Amino acid sequence: MPETQGARVAVYLDFDNIVMSWYDRVHGRNSYQKDRPRIADDPTDPEIAERLAAATIDVGAIIDYAASFGTLVLTRAYADWSSPVNAVYRSQLVARAVDLVQLFPAAAYAKNGADIRLAVDTVEDLFRLPDLTHVVIVAGDSDYVPLAQRSRRLGRYVIGVGVAGSTAKSLAAACDEFEAYDSLPGVPAPVPATTEKPDAAPGRSRRKAKDPGADLLERALRLESDKADAEWQHASIVKSLIKRLDPSFSEKALGHKSFTDFIKAHPSVAEVDESSNIVLIRLVPAKR
């Protein structure tokens, strides 16, 4: 991550996207689309109100995360603020000096065009405010890939924030850094909806799920070892390389408190040396 001293940050939230994605994350895939008619008809219905409350977005967690990169120069949230689902957040957003951009759907249940308006405003701001150093895009739609790419070509550091499971991999890859909303400090992790599956038939062995974190760690260690021509590597350097390889990587999202804990969870891939103030890691002999 670039130095935050003197950094100036612009934040753009596709608020409808985050609200819907988090609702689906909490209640299960496509839940918002299924409940949408009931939400539009009467959001105060006890059952619907309870489901909405369980899927409440922590606005402060998003803005605080963006502020960790530098001074917030501007923050805009795009949504249909006349919708009761979004209206409940207005006071929180205004209290955090967020500019609310009103959008209306072109037809019933249609998209409100947030991606187009957000992208146009962002590019205009990048040319109008040349001192902007960071752009934070809070969304999960692959439609924002060209915006992330253009912002990077214009020399800005691009951070993406999206809900795990609802963010396009192409968007995460187009950013310099990507963080799941689920893993932001203060955001409680929901219990994912699961589908019960019957046990494997007798006599058949179950396949062990592939661990993408292990593959990513091994690839980063090999690349860094070849580049530095050294056996032991600084853990911080390896983590930075992993974030470049996969901007969506987050050790916390994988259930680890720290990057060191993540490494220790993969003893078949890497060894850790904590004998000094600097944590060093290397590929295990079998992998070299």
N, C-alpha and C positions, 0 to 999 in steps of 0.2 A: 504494500500500500504506500502511495506517495506521502511525503511529509504533510501533516495537517496544518503546520504553522503557515499562515497566510493563505490557506486554501479557502476558496469561495465556492459554495455549493448551491445548486439549484435542484429542487425536488419536484417531481411530477407524478401524481397519483391517479391512476385509472381506478377510481374508488369503487365503481360498480363491479369491476372485475375482481377486486380483492374481496369485497363483501360476498359475492356469489361463490368464489372459489373457496373461501373459508367456511361458508355454510356447507358446501359439499364435503369439505375435509372433515368437518365435525359430524355431519349426519349421514355421509355416504354419497357415493357418486350419483350425480344428476338430481340430488335431493332438492336443490333450489328450483330447478325447472319444474319438478313435480309439484312443489309447494307454492310456486309462484302465483297461480290463480287465487289460492286461499290467502296468500299474503296481501295481494292487491285488493281482495274483497274486504278483508277485515284483519289487519295485523294485530288487533287487540284480542282476538280469539285466544282463550287461555292456552290451548295446545300450540298454536302458532307462535304466540308471544314467548312461550317457554323455549321453543326451538330457536327463535331469533336471539333470545337472551344467551343461550348456550353458545351461539356462534358470534358473539359480539367481538368486534375488531378493537384491539388496543392501539388507538391512534398514537398515543404518546410513545409507545415502543418503536413505532416506525420513524417518527420524527426525531427521537433521541438517537436512534441508530444513524440516521442521516447526518445529524449534528456532530457525530463522532469523527466525521471526515473533515470538518472545518466550519466556518461561519455560514449559516444559512442565509443566502442572499434573497431567495424567493422560494415559496412553496405553493404549489397549485394542486387542487384536487378537482377532478372532473367527474360529474355525475348528474343525474336528474335529482336535484335536491328537493323537488316537490314530492318525491316518493317517500312515504313514511319510513321505509327501511333505511334510507339515507339521511332523512331529516333529523333523526335522533342523534346524529353525530355532529350536526352543525355547530352547536355551542362549543364542543370540544375543539373542533378545527379552528373556529374563529379565535378561541382563547390562545391557540398556538400560532396565531398570525398566518393562518393558511388562507389563501385566496380561493374562494369557492367559484368554480366555473360552471354555470348552469347549462345543461344539455338536455334535450328532449328527444325521445325515440321518434323515428319517422313514422312508425306504425305500432300497433299493439304488439308488445313483446319483442319489438325489433331492437337492434343495436342502436345505441345513442350516438355513434360516431365519435366516441371519445378518443379512439386511436388516431384518427385524422386530425382532430383539433389539437390534441396533445402534441403530436409530432410537429405540426406547423408552428405551434407556439415555441416549442423547444428549439427548433432550428433558427427561428427568428431571434430568440433570446441569445443564442450562441454567437450570432453576428452582431447583435445590438450590445451585448455585454462581453467584450473580449477578455475581461478579467475572470470570468467563470472558469474554474479549474476542474470541478466535479459535476457530473450529472447523475442524479439518482432517479431511476425509472421504477416505479412501484406498479407492477403489472405482471401478467403471465402469458400474454398473447404473443404468438409468433409474428403478428403484424408489426411489432415493435423492433424486430431484428434490423430492418434498414435504418431506423432511427439510431439504434445503438451503434451500428457500424459507421454512420455518418458522423455521429458525435465523436467517436474515436479518431476518425480521419481528420477531424478538426482540432485534434490535440487534447480532447477532454478525457478525463478518467471516468469511465462509466460503471456505475454500480447498479445492479438489478436486485429487486426484492420481489419475491413471489411466493405463493403458497405451494408447499411441497405436494407433488402429485398433480398439480394443475398448471404447472409452468412448462412451456415448450422448451425442450432441450436446446433448440436452436437459439432461443433468446438468451439462455444462460451462457451459451458458448460465445455469443456476440458481445458479452460484457467483459470488462476487465476483472470484475469481481461480482459474485452473485451470492445472496444470502436468502435462505428460506425464512419466510415470516415466522414459521413455527419455531425456529431456533433463536429468535431475537430475545434478549434478556427481558424477563417478566411475562412472556407469552407462555401460558400453560399448554403443554402438548396434549392434543386430543387423542382419544382412543380410537384408532382407525377402525372403520367398519370392516368386518371379516366375514368371509364365507366359509361355512363349515364344509370340509371335504372328508370323504370316507378314508379310513386308514388303508394303507397299501395292502394289496392281496398277500396272504401268507406265502412266505418263501421268496418274496420279492424285496430287494433292498431299496431303500429310499435314496434318491440322489441328494447329495448335499448341495444346498443353494450356493451359487457362485457368489464370491465376495468381491464386488467391484472395487472396494477400498484397498484390498490387498494387491490387486492388479495395478491400480493407480500408484500405490506406494512403490511397488517394485519397479515400474517403468520410470518413475521420477528418480529413484536412487540410481538406476542404471545410467540415465541421461546425465545426471549431475556428476556421477563418478567418472564417466568418460570425459566430460568437459573439464573437470577440475584435475583429472588424473591423480586422484587420491582415494584411498579406501574409505576413510571416515569423512562424513559430511555433517555440516551444521544442520540441526533439525529445522531451524528457522528458514534456512535457504531452501531446504527440500520442501517445506510447506509452501513457500512462495512459488516454487516451480509447480507443485501440485495444483495450486490455485490458477496458475496460467494454463495448465493442461485441462483443468476442469473447473471453471469459475463457480460452479454450483457446489463444489466440495465444502463440507462442513463437518468437522469431527463431532460437534455437538449433535448434529442431525443424525449421526450414526451411533449416538449413545455414549460418547466419550467426553469426559470433562475437559480434557486438554489434548493437544496434539501428541504429547508424550504418551498419554494413556492410549491413544489410537495406535501408536507405533507398538507399544507393549502388547496390544491385543493381537498383533500379527507376528508372533515369534518365529513362524516358519519363513518369514520374509526378511525381517530386519532385527538387528541387535542394537541395544541402546547402551551408551556410556554416559553416566551421570556423575563421574568422579570429579568433575570440575564444574565451574559455574556455567559453562557452555555445554548444552546437551548435544552429543554427537551420535550419529546413527550410521550403520552400514548394512549391506546385504549379508545375509547369513552365508557361510561358506558353500552350502549346497546350491545357492543361487548364482554364485559368481562364475 
